[in-house]
Amino acid sequence: MQSNTLKKSAVGSIATAVIVTGVLATPATASYSFTNYTTTNGLGNNDVLGVYAIGSTIYAATNGGGLSVSTNNGTSWTNYTTANGLGGNFVRGVYASGSTIYAATVGGVSVSSDGGSTWTNRTAANSGLGENAVLGVYASGSTIYAATFGGGVSVSSNNGTSWTNRTTKNSGLGSDFVFGVYASGGTIYAATNGGGLGVSSDGGTSWTNYTTANGLGNDSVYGVYAIGSTIYAATLGGLSVSTNNGTSWTNYTTANGLGSDFVNGVYASGSTIYAATNGGLSIAVVPAPGALALLGAAGLVGSRRRR
């Protein structure tokens, strides 16, 4: 079943890359304007599976079109593929820090220290990665976290030279089929297939798994991001948001204006929320201080797609 899920994710419906800008007027109302960025603008593929942004630079992980990078907020794009040494053109997730880019590909974790011109690929064969099919990646200093499809959460403390793999058997992770991973401080968040959202406060040695029993939109979680006690989970049942570290959740769906309930991932920076769905890439801008807590009343638009 997991294999079919991965295949669906790689081949699934084509999503139009949509950027949504929203402004909260009051807790009960919101207005949104839409600008669409697609292959017409140079995006590698309209099926966007992951997104990250720093300032005016946007990194889009595409299905078959490699990693697309825009330095002008989406107006134009440069695409990096296997021709540049990328591990695979099916890119599920991306993270960047300075000039270093980390890409989750079907050919392992690809790392570029020169903005995408060249890549080093970390795989099961050359470094002990849990699985070569990597669906999400995050890094902090020399520590890299990789969400693998079948090998659990792989953690490297030496820039990918070697890995420790955290699985259902050795640490209590909800599922070994992991779609996304994020870390903040000493806490690791793992988005799993059917096992809900796993949270570990001891480096992955043990996990607490949050599921629909806790109010999560769906137990298939495709992406995760966290700021303080607020966790954003991209699920098969919409975007789930918890403001109390996962104890309870509020779910946002197409009824709230979400492009699709099939959400692949989410990221937030300041007052801006970036997401990718089967309905495309969406961005919601919430300028009011503390307004993130009001998203439920306002009707958030955000998304990203996964398996």
Secondary structure, 3 states (H helix, E strand, C coil): CHHHHHHHHHHCCCCCCEEEEEEEEECCEEEEEEEECCHHHCCCCCCEEEEEEECCEEEEEEECCCEEEECCCCCCCEEECHHHCCCCCEEEEEEEECCEEEEEECCEEEEECCCCCCCEEECHHHHCCCCCCEEEEEEECCEEEEEEECCCEEEECCCCCCCEEECHHHHCCCCCEEEEEEEECCEEEEEEECCCEEEECCCCCCCEEECHHHCCCCCEEEEEEEECCEEEEEECCEEEEECCCCCCCEEECHHHCCCCCCEEEEEEECCEEEEEECCEEEEEECCCCCHHHHHHHHCCCCEECCC
